[in-house]
Amino acid sequence: MAGQDRYYTRGSQVSRVLSIEDLQFDGDYLVVEALVDDAVVVRPQTYLDPEEWGPALCRGSFELHDEDLIPATDAELRDLLSERIDDWAPLDTSDWGD
């Protein structure tokens, strides 16, 4: 299924990695900063409408194993990150405009 978007589920929300901003190795872990779809609530629920989710810059990590292969393309790497990281934490970017 190469080339197709793959998703991970957090509760009832389904998200995917849209772009990769930074990758760092920390021991056996790969720490990732990425733009993740459906990561934050952008419009709260009202009486008539459900909450609306949108993208956010997030950080996540996962443990690399000796048998793990790093994908050759950006799209395959985004797929791998979407599959392996399910605890994305939105980053505070409120002071970026200062």
Secondary structure, DSSP 8 states (H G I E B T S, - for coil): -TTS---EEETTEEE-EEEEEEEEEETTEEEEEEEEEEEEEEE---SSS--EEEEEEEEEEEE--TT----SSHHHHHHHHHHH----EE---TTTT-
